[in-house]
């Protein structure tokens, strides 16, 4: 046990933030803390680090435990290089290394060789025990993993952006290897490659971890238990996030069902009592009194605490599009320099396709080309019959920042009545006077909700969504996911949210600088089957389907089984020869045949291993 927390509470200005938080950590536990914005997740981390006090309850942290916390504020020496800054966690080891070099120089000329060797041996053992020889490779591994190319390592810290400095702070923290690692939204400022590297690093992290993150896929990958903070109280789920989401929904449904059944039974008994009393006869009155006693003893369930308010939406297309929704052929685009070329893919009615690719490849530019905002330098884009496009713009440029929410909706859809506008705004949590807020004064998440209102009213059958989950909390993301899953039209979307991609996508299109690969499956399928980039004919998109993979696998298994059967027959025949008198009496022939059988057995084992792997 490295940490124990019991009935912890914290309030600000008589406003309860944490009411009853109870959990414990052992030395290899990996815990995710989840909850809506404002639930108290970051407050709890500050309490664990000692930055904030708590009002009541108890918190016990083992004396030897070193806690590492990724703070948003970093006190870096801005004149140091990036590499030197990552060396700071190894200051003590580097001091030992310098002393070892000094002792090595003294060995040649000193008359006190025994004393020098004694100190040298002791320091060498200390350096080795602390993995000092891996220091350089660890620093380089973290720098590469967090997306800092080697040509940047000698650059001074002062040239870095705020997000890059946060990544350096994360790198320092990982290299310090604290006993308990506290990470608050660690995937902010990381691209997909860096997030995947961090996942691998944390999965193999040999000590304890507490993480607060809105990235559900990340949480699923690196933690093995969930603590939900809801209405100030904590609940522990000893499982991954995916299983938690299923359990949570099931528990809520059961809780609500029991409450409604309980209310129904109370109402039925009360009506029966009232009816018996209305008769006014002694016998019926006594029965009513008996039932009242039974009702008083009956368990009265409390109404389940309401879910925090969230968006509830359903996209409803006005018309059904043709089967062929979008065809992109040999598309190329360049501004000051080439962005991409040879991009070809197709979108059919009902597809929910994720457009993936590294930052800067031109994914958003691709959307603008589809919307005819730009003209491609080469290639064709064909929009299908009766296709009505609705666009979600992550840059939110489709909004007029000087207008109120009400005017933005009214000017776009002038036929809507005031009541209709207020009702749709209320659905998206803009109630009462909120509708007269100026869009420029809204948060990123609130602006995103205004775009969703306009998208909903558009009645489009082809939704083009650029990072639609940005600025949304987990519950709002889940409501949006449910709406998109129920959407009967077609979707093409860009997202860095891999959980969202996995849940929505039926197809993944991976953009590269010189072509596009299409995978007929979700994100996990794409990750399992993505191939190295191969130069293909530019007018022929590469499509890797599950059916093709399955067919190839079955063909290979069939060939392996035929090869295994033939080898087993050959080995049996050879082994039978070993018993023949001619072979037994000839030492050289016997050994040669034995060697041949051993080679055949080695081949058989290799085939068997491949066969077993394919079966799995």
C-alpha positions in Angstrom: 0.0 0.0 0.0 1.5 3.4 -1.0 -1.6 5.6 -0.6 -4.9 5.4 1.3 -7.6 8.0 1.1 -10.8 7.7 3.1 -14.0 9.9 3.1 -12.1 12.9 1.8 -14.0 16.2 1.4 -13.2 19.6 0.1 -15.4 22.7 -0.4 -14.8 26.3 -1.7 -16.9 29.1 -0.3 -19.4 26.6 1.2 -19.7 24.9 -2.3 -19.0 21.2 -2.0 -16.5 19.9 -4.6 -15.6 16.6 -3.0 -17.9 15.0 -0.4 -16.8 11.4 0.0 -13.7 10.2 -1.9 -12.3 6.9 -0.8 -9.7 4.8 -2.6 -6.3 3.1 -2.1 -3.3 2.6 -4.3 -0.7 -0.2 -4.3 2.7 0.0 -5.9 1.8 -1.2 -9.4 -1.8 0.1 -9.7 -2.8 2.2 -12.7 -5.9 4.2 -11.9 -7.9 6.6 -14.1 -10.0 9.4 -12.5 -13.0 10.4 -14.6 -16.0 12.7 -14.2 -17.6 15.7 -15.8 -15.8 19.1 -16.0 -15.8 20.6 -12.6 -16.3 17.3 -10.8 -13.1 17.9 -8.7 -10.6 15.6 -10.5 -7.8 18.2 -10.7 -8.6 19.3 -7.1 -8.0 15.8 -5.9 -4.6 15.6 -7.6 -3.6 18.9 -5.9 -4.6 17.4 -2.6 -2.5 14.3 -3.2 0.5 16.5 -4.0 0.0 18.6 -0.9 -0.7 21.8 -3.0 -4.1 22.0 -1.5 -5.6 21.1 1.9 -8.7 19.0 2.5 -11.6 19.7 4.9 -12.3 16.3 6.4 -11.5 12.6 6.0 -8.0 11.1 6.0 -5.1 10.8 3.5 -2.1 8.6 4.2 0.9 8.3 1.9 3.8 6.0 2.7 6.9 7.9 3.8 9.3 6.5 1.1 6.9 7.3 -1.8 8.1 9.9 -4.2 5.2 11.6 -6.1 5.7 13.1 -9.5 3.1 15.6 -10.8 2.9 17.1 -14.3 2.2 20.8 -13.5 1.0 23.3 -16.1 3.6 25.8 -14.8 7.3 25.0 -15.6 10.3 26.8 -14.2 12.8 26.0 -16.9 16.2 27.6 -17.5 15.4 29.0 -20.9 19.1 29.3 -21.9 19.6 25.6 -21.6 19.3 23.4 -24.6 16.4 20.9 -24.9 18.7 18.0 -24.4 20.4 19.6 -21.3 16.9 20.1 -19.8 16.1 16.4 -20.2 19.5 15.6 -18.5 18.4 17.4 -15.3 16.6 14.3 -13.8 20.0 12.5 -14.0 22.0 15.3 -12.3 23.3 12.9 -9.5 24.2 10.2 -12.0 26.0 12.7 -14.2 28.0 13.8 -11.1 29.0 10.2 -10.5 30.0 9.9 -14.2 32.2 13.0 -14.0 33.9 11.7 -10.9 34.6 8.3 -12.6 36.3 10.2 -15.5 38.4 12.1 -12.9 39.4 8.9 -11.2 40.4 7.3 -14.5 42.7 10.3 -15.2 44.3 10.0 -11.8 45.0 6.3 -12.1 47.9 6.7 -14.4 50.0 9.1 -12.2 48.8 8.4 -8.6 50.8 6.7 -5.9 47.5 6.0 -4.0 46.1 3.5 -6.5 44.4 1.4 -3.9 42.3 4.3 -2.6 41.4 5.4 -6.1 40.4 1.9 -7.2 38.3 1.5 -4.0 36.4 4.7 -4.7 36.2 3.9 -8.4 34.7 0.4 -7.8 32.1 1.7 -5.3 31.0 4.5 -7.7 31.0 2.1 -10.7 28.7 -0.3 -8.8 26.4 2.7 -7.8 26.4 4.0 -11.4 25.6 0.5 -12.8 22.8 -0.2 -10.2 21.1 3.1 -11.3 21.2 2.1 -15.0 23.7 4.9 -15.6 24.8 3.3 -18.9 21.3 3.6 -20.2 20.9 7.3 -19.4 21.7 8.6 -22.8 19.4 6.1 -24.6 16.6 6.9 -22.2 16.9 10.7 -22.9 17.0 10.1 -26.7 14.1 7.7 -26.5 11.9 10.2 -24.6 12.8 13.1 -27.0 12.0 11.0 -30.0 8.8 9.6 -28.5 7.5 13.1 -27.6 8.1 14.3 -31.1 11.3 16.3 -30.9 13.5 15.5 -33.9 17.3 15.3 -33.3 18.0 18.6 -35.1 16.1 20.4 -32.3 17.9 18.9 -29.4 20.6 21.6 -29.2 18.1 24.4 -29.5 17.5 26.6 -26.4 14.3 26.1 -24.4 13.3 29.7 -25.1 12.3 28.9 -28.7 9.6 26.4 -27.6 5.9 27.1 -27.5 3.9 26.6 -24.4 2.7 23.2 -25.6 6.2 22.0 -26.4 7.4 23.1 -22.9 4.6 21.0 -21.4 5.9 18.0 -23.4 9.5 18.7 -22.1 8.0 18.8 -18.5 6.3 15.4 -19.2 9.6 14.1 -20.5 11.5 15.2 -17.3 8.8 13.6 -15.1 8.9 10.3 -17.0 12.8 10.2 -16.7 12.6 10.8 -12.9 10.5 7.6 -12.5 8.5 8.6 -9.3 6.9 5.9 -7.3 3.5 7.5 -8.0 3.0 9.3 -11.3 0.2 11.9 -11.4 -0.8 13.0 -14.9 -3.5 15.6 -15.6 -4.6 15.4 -19.3 -1.1 14.2 -20.5 -2.2 13.8 -24.1 -2.8 17.5 -24.6 -0.2 18.9 -27.0 0.7 15.5 -28.3 0.2 14.2 -31.8 -1.1 10.6 -32.4 2.4 9.1 -32.8 3.5 10.6 -29.5 0.3 9.5 -27.7 0.9 5.9 -28.9 4.5 6.1 -27.7 3.3 7.4 -24.3 0.7 4.6 -24.0 3.4 2.0 -24.6 5.7 3.7 -22.0 3.0 3.9 -19.3 1.8 0.3 -20.0 5.4 -0.8 -19.2 5.8 1.7 -16.3 6.9 -0.4 -13.3 5.4 1.8 -10.6 2.0 3.4 -9.8 0.0 5.8 -12.0 -3.0 8.0 -11.5 -4.2 9.7 -14.7 -7.0 12.3 -15.4 -7.9 12.2 -19.1 -10.7 12.8 -21.5 -9.0 10.5 -24.0 -11.0 7.3 -23.4 -8.9 5.2 -25.7 -5.8 6.3 -23.8 -7.4 5.5 -20.5 -8.4 2.1 -21.8 -4.9 1.3 -22.9 -2.9 2.5 -19.8 -5.1 1.9 -16.7 -6.7 -1.2 -15.2 -9.2 0.5 -12.8 -11.5 3.5 -12.9 -12.5 5.9 -10.2 -15.5 8.0 -11.1 -16.2 11.2 -9.2 -19.9 12.1 -9.5 -21.8 14.5 -7.3 -18.6 14.7 -5.1 -18.6 11.0 -4.3 -16.2 8.3 -5.7 -17.0 4.9 -7.1 -14.3 2.4 -8.0 -14.6 0.1 -11.0 -11.9 -2.6 -11.2 -11.9 -2.8 -15.0 -10.9 -0.9 -18.2 -12.9 2.1 -19.4 -14.9 0.1 -22.1 -16.2 -2.3 -19.4 -16.8 0.6 -17.0 -19.0 2.3 -19.7 -21.1 -0.9 -20.1 -21.4 -1.4 -16.3 -22.3 2.2 -15.7 -25.1 2.2 -18.3 -26.5 -1.1 -17.0 -26.4 0.1 -13.4 -28.2 3.4 -14.3 -30.9 1.5 -16.2 -31.4 -1.0 -13.4 -31.4 1.8 -10.7 -34.0 3.8 -12.7 -36.1 0.8 -13.4 -36.2 -0.2 -9.6 -37.1 3.4 -8.7 -39.9 3.6 -11.3 -41.3 0.2 -10.2 -41.1 1.3 -6.5 -43.0 4.5 -7.3 -45.6 2.6 -9.3 -46.2 0.2 -6.4 -46.4 3.1 -3.9 -48.9 4.9 -6.1 -50.9 1.6 -6.5 -51.1 1.0 -2.8 -52.0 4.6 -2.0 -54.8 4.5 -4.6 -56.1 1.3 -3.0 -56.0 2.9 0.5 -57.9 6.0 -0.8 -60.5 3.8 -2.5 -61.1 1.7 0.7 -61.4 4.8 2.8 -63.9 6.4 0.4 -66.3 3.5 1.1 -66.6 4.7 4.8 -67.5 1.2 6.1 -65.6 -0.1 9.1 -64.4 -3.3 7.4 -62.9 -1.3 4.5 -61.4 1.4 6.8 -59.6 -1.3 8.8 -58.2 -2.8 5.6 -57.1 0.7 4.6 -55.3 1.2 7.9 -53.6 -2.2 7.5 -52.4 -1.2 4.1 -51.2 2.1 5.4 -49.0 0.3 8.0 -47.6 -1.9 5.2 -47.0 1.2 3.0 -45.1 2.9 5.9 -42.9 -0.2 6.3 -42.3 -0.5 2.6 -38.9 0.6 1.2 -39.1 4.0 -0.4 -36.3 4.3 -2.9 -34.6 7.7 -3.5 -34.8 9.0 -7.1 -31.4 8.2 -8.8 -29.3 11.3 -8.9 -29.8 13.0 -12.2 -27.2 12.8 -14.9 -25.4 16.1 -15.4 -27.2 18.0 -18.2 -25.9 17.0 -21.6 -26.9 17.4 -25.2 -29.6 15.1 -26.6 -29.7 15.1 -30.4 -30.8 13.2 -33.5 -29.7 14.1 -37.0 -32.5 13.6 -39.5 -31.8 13.9 -43.2 -34.4 15.5 -45.5 -33.8 13.2 -48.5 -31.9 10.0 -49.2 -28.8 10.4 -51.3 -27.7 8.2 -54.2 -25.6 5.1 -53.4 -22.4 6.8 -54.7 -21.8 9.8 -52.3 -18.3 10.9 -53.1 -15.5 9.8 -55.5 -12.0 11.3 -55.2 -9.7 10.4 -58.1 -6.0 11.1 -58.3 -6.3 14.3 -56.3 -3.3 16.6 -55.7 -3.0 19.9 -53.9 -0.2 22.4 -53.4 0.0 25.9 -52.0 3.6 27.2 -51.5 4.7 23.6 -51.6 3.1 20.3 -52.5 0.8 18.9 -49.8 -0.3 15.6 -51.3 -0.9 13.9 -54.6 -2.4 10.6 -55.9 -5.2 10.6 -53.4 -8.1 8.4 -54.5 -11.0 7.0 -52.4 -14.7 6.4 -52.5 -17.5 7.0 -50.0 -20.8 5.0 -50.4 -24.2 5.8 -48.8 -24.2 4.7 -45.2 -20.4 4.7 -44.8 -19.0 6.3 -41.6 -15.4 7.0 -42.7 -12.6 8.3 -40.6 -9.9 10.3 -42.5 -6.6 9.8 -40.8 -3.0 11.0 -41.5 -0.2 12.8 -39.8 -0.5 16.5 -38.8 0.1 18.7 -41.8 -0.7 16.1 -44.4 -3.7 18.2 -45.6 -6.8 16.5 -44.1 -8.7 19.7 -43.4 -7.6 21.0 -46.9 -9.2 17.8 -48.3 -12.5 18.8 -46.7 -12.2 22.3 -48.2 -11.6 20.8 -51.6 -14.7 18.6 -51.2 -16.7 21.7 -50.2 -15.3 23.5 -53.3 -13.6 26.2 -51.2 -10.3 25.5 -53.1 -9.5 24.2 -56.5 -7.2 21.1 -56.7 -4.0 21.3 -58.6 -4.8 18.0 -60.2 -7.5 15.3 -60.1 -11.3 15.1 -59.7 -13.9 15.2 -57.0 -17.4 13.9 -57.8 -20.3 14.5 -55.5 -23.2 12.0 -55.9 -26.8 12.5 -56.7 -29.1 14.2 -54.1 -26.1 14.6 -51.7 -26.7 17.4 -49.2 -23.6 18.3 -47.2 -23.5 19.5 -43.6 -20.0 20.7 -42.4 -18.7 20.9 -38.9 -15.7 23.3 -38.9 -13.2 22.8 -36.0 -11.9 26.4 -36.6 -15.5 27.7 -36.1 -15.1 30.1 -39.0 -18.7 29.5 -40.0 -19.9 31.5 -37.0 -20.2 35.3 -36.9 -18.5 36.3 -33.7 -20.4 39.6 -33.5 -23.9 38.0 -33.5 -25.9 36.5 -30.6 -26.7 32.8 -30.6 -30.3 33.6 -31.3 -29.4 35.8 -34.3 -26.9 33.3 -35.7 -29.7 30.7 -35.8 -32.4 33.1 -36.9 -30.4 34.6 -39.8 -29.4 31.1 -41.1 -32.9 29.7 -40.8 -35.2 32.7 -41.1 -38.4 30.6 -41.3 -38.0 29.4 -37.7 -40.2 31.0 -35.1 -38.8 32.5 -31.9 -40.2 29.5 -29.9 -38.6 27.0 -32.3 -35.2 28.7 -32.0 -35.5 28.9 -28.2 -36.5 25.2 -28.0 -33.6 24.0 -30.1 -31.2 26.2 -28.2 -32.5 24.7 -24.9 -31.8 21.2 -26.2 -28.2 22.3 -26.5 -28.2 23.8 -23.0 -28.6 27.4 -24.0 -31.6 28.4 -21.8 -33.4 31.6 -21.0 -31.2 34.7 -21.6 -28.2 32.5 -22.7 -29.5 32.7 -26.2 -28.6 36.4 -26.3 -24.9 35.8 -25.5 -22.5 37.1 -28.1 -20.8 34.2 -29.9 -17.4 35.9 -29.5 -17.8 35.6 -25.7 -18.5 31.9 -25.7 -16.1 29.1 -24.8 -14.8 26.7 -27.5 -17.2 24.0 -26.3 -20.2 26.4 -26.4 -19.3 27.6 -30.0 -19.1 23.9 -31.0 -22.6 23.4 -29.7 -23.9 26.3 -31.8 -22.3 24.7 -34.9 -24.0 21.4 -33.9 -27.4 23.3 -33.8 -26.9 24.6 -37.3 -25.8 21.2 -38.5 -28.8 19.5 -37.0 -31.2 22.0 -38.6 -29.4 21.6 -42.0 -31.1 18.2 -42.6 -28.0 17.1 -44.5 -27.5 13.4 -45.5 -23.7 13.7 -45.8 -22.0 15.0 -42.6 -18.4 16.2 -43.0 -17.0 16.7 -39.5 -13.6 18.2 -38.6 -12.7 17.2 -35.0 -16.3 17.3 -33.7 -15.4 16.2 -30.2 -12.9 19.0 -29.5 -14.0 20.9 -26.3 -16.7 18.4 -25.4 -16.6 16.5 -22.1 -17.0 12.7 -22.1 -20.7 12.7 -21.6 -21.3 15.1 -24.4 -19.0 13.1 -26.6 -21.1 10.0 -25.8 -24.4 11.7 -26.7 -22.9 12.9 -30.0 -21.6 9.4 -30.7 -25.1 7.9 -30.1 -26.6 10.5 -32.5 -24.0 9.7 -35.2 -24.5 6.0 -34.8 -28.2 6.4 -35.3 -27.7 8.8 -38.3 -29.1 7.0 -41.4 -26.9 9.0 -43.8 -23.2 9.1 -44.6 -20.3 10.6 -42.5 -16.7 11.5 -43.3 -14.8 12.8 -40.3 -11.4 13.8 -39.0 -10.7 13.0 -35.3 -7.7 12.4 -33.0 -10.1 10.7 -30.6 -9.4 7.1 -31.2 -12.2 5.9 -28.9 -14.6 8.0 -31.0 -13.1 6.7 -34.3 -13.4 3.1 -33.0 -17.0 3.6 -32.1 -18.2 5.4 -35.2 -16.0 4.4 -38.1 -17.0 1.6 -40.5 -14.1 2.6 -42.8 -10.7 4.2 -42.3 -9.0 6.2 -45.1 -5.3 6.9 -44.3 -3.8 9.8 -46.3 -0.2 9.7 -47.1 1.9 12.3 -49.1 1.5 10.2 -52.3 -1.8 8.3 -52.0 -4.5 6.9 -49.7 -5.1 3.5 -48.2 -8.6 2.4 -47.4 -9.3 -0.1 -44.6 -12.8 -1.6 -44.3 -13.1 -1.6 -40.5 -12.8 0.4 -37.3 -9.7 1.9 -35.7 -8.6 -1.3 -34.0 -8.9 -3.1 -37.4 -6.8 -0.4 -39.1 -4.1 -0.6 -36.4 -4.0 -4.4 -36.8 -3.7 -4.3 -40.6 -2.1 -1.1 -41.6 0.7 -1.7 -44.1 3.9 0.2 -44.8 3.4 2.9 -47.4 3.8 1.3 -50.9 4.0 3.4 -54.1 0.9 2.4 -56.1 -0.6 3.5 -59.4 -1.9 6.9 -58.6 -5.3 6.3 -60.1 -5.8 3.1 -58.2 -6.6 3.4 -54.5 -5.2 0.7 -52.2 -8.0 -1.0 -50.3 -7.2 -3.7 -47.7 -10.5 -5.4 -46.6 -11.2 -7.8 -43.9 -12.5 -10.3 -46.5 -9.2 -10.2 -48.4 -7.2 -10.7 -45.2 -9.4 -13.6 -44.1 -9.1 -15.2 -47.6 -5.3 -14.9 -47.6 -5.1 -16.3 -44.1 -7.3 -19.3 -45.0 -5.2 -20.0 -48.1 -2.0 -19.9 -46.1 -3.4 -22.1 -43.4 -4.5 -24.7 -46.1 -1.0 -24.6 -47.6 0.6 -25.0 -44.1 -1.6 -28.0 -43.3 -0.7 -29.6 -46.6 3.0 -29.0 -45.9 2.8 -30.2 -42.3 1.0 -33.4 -43.5 3.7 -34.1 -46.1 6.5 -33.5 -43.7 5.0 -35.8 -41.1 4.7 -38.5 -43.7 8.3 -38.0 -44.8 9.6 -38.1 -41.2 7.6 -41.3 -40.5 9.2 -42.9 -43.5 12.7 -41.9 -42.5 12.2 -43.0 -38.9 11.1 -46.4 -40.2 14.4 -46.7 -42.2 16.3 -46.3 -38.9 15.1 -49.8 -37.9 16.4 -51.5 -41.0 19.3 -53.8 -40.5 21.3 -52.2 -43.4 21.1 -48.7 -41.7 21.6 -50.0 -38.1 24.9 -51.7 -39.2 26.3 -48.7 -41.1 27.4 -46.0 -38.6 27.7 -43.2 -41.3 24.4 -43.9 -42.9 22.6 -44.1 -39.5 24.0 -40.6 -38.5 23.3 -39.1 -41.8 19.7 -40.3 -41.7 19.4 -39.0 -38.1 20.7 -35.5 -39.1 18.2 -35.5 -42.0 15.3 -36.3 -39.6 16.4 -33.6 -37.2 16.3 -31.0 -40.1 12.9 -32.1 -41.1 11.6 -31.8 -37.5 13.0 -28.3 -37.4 11.1 -27.4 -40.5 8.0 -29.1 -39.1 8.2 -27.0 -35.9 8.5 -23.8 -37.9 5.4 -24.6 -39.9 3.5 -25.7 -36.8 4.4 -22.4 -35.0 3.1 -20.3 -38.0 0.0 -22.4 -38.2 -0.8 -21.9 -34.5 -0.2 -18.1 -34.8 -2.6 -17.9 -37.8 -5.2 -19.9 -35.9 -5.1 -17.4 -33.1 
